[in-house]
Amino acid sequence: AFREGDAVEADFRGRGRYYAGKITSVREDGSYDILYEDGDAEACVAPESVRRRSEESAPEVARPETGEPAFSVGDAVDARYRGRAKTYPGAIEKVHEDATYDILYEDGEREARVAEALISKRSLFAVGAAVEANYRGKGTYYPGQITALNDDGTFGVLYDDGEGELGVPAALIRSKTAAAPAPAPAPSPSKKRPQTPKEPLDESNAPLSPGMAVEARFRGRGKIYKGKLLQQNENGSFKVMYDDGDVDEELPREMVRPIA
């Protein structure tokens, strides 16, 4: 048994690693309140999770040097609460030397010493968010919406004029509500592609199905590009997304042909 003021080591949160601290209170049920040397405190620690500190064991509890932490106090993050699969939004309240973090969740819950592997920086934009993006990084922003959050931190964007980009860096995207008034409509990518008269691509009238790999004449003119058929519209035209992320909303049947 320990008394108030005893120097001890305790298994913090029962996670299997002991840290040095001091008994601050002995409870009637035999558990202890502990103040750790790094300033953290824990209440009602079971007796079996506490051991007497000795000179021999002190090196075992020294915390490793981890270099620069991945997160800073105030960072908006998503974390796997209690190590579960689902993540919840919150903010970093404290950074510990052992690469763990204290988190204040948006619902008011707090969690101490969350492992770095269970935390990710919160995405700036959610799928469906209205944004303006710097099309092809050429300096002009156009309205659209987020269609995908990529693992590398980039975003898929579908512009209001039907064009799309698959890997737009966050630095090239801004919230539509916070942005300046939108400029003139985006120039069609067809301007960077050769213009030719509208020539039928496929006059077979063979049936086309959503998800089918196709070739289509971009904007019904110019070069032919590979892509995927997204849907048939009510007016009989077809919506196609090209392999580079561009989208044609309404292509006539003769401008689309299936890839054998």
Protein Blocks (a to p, Z undefined) as FASTA:
>chain_A
ZZehiacdddehhnopacddddfbdcfkopacdddfkopacehiafklpccddfklmmmm
pccdebjafbdehiacdddehhiabdcddddfbdcfkopacdddfkopacehiafklpcc
ddfbdghiacdddehhnopacddddfbdcfkopacdddfkopacfbdcfklgccfklmcc
dddddddfklmpccdddddfblnlpacdehiacdddehhiajddddddfbdcfkopacdd
dfkopacfbdcfklpccdZZ
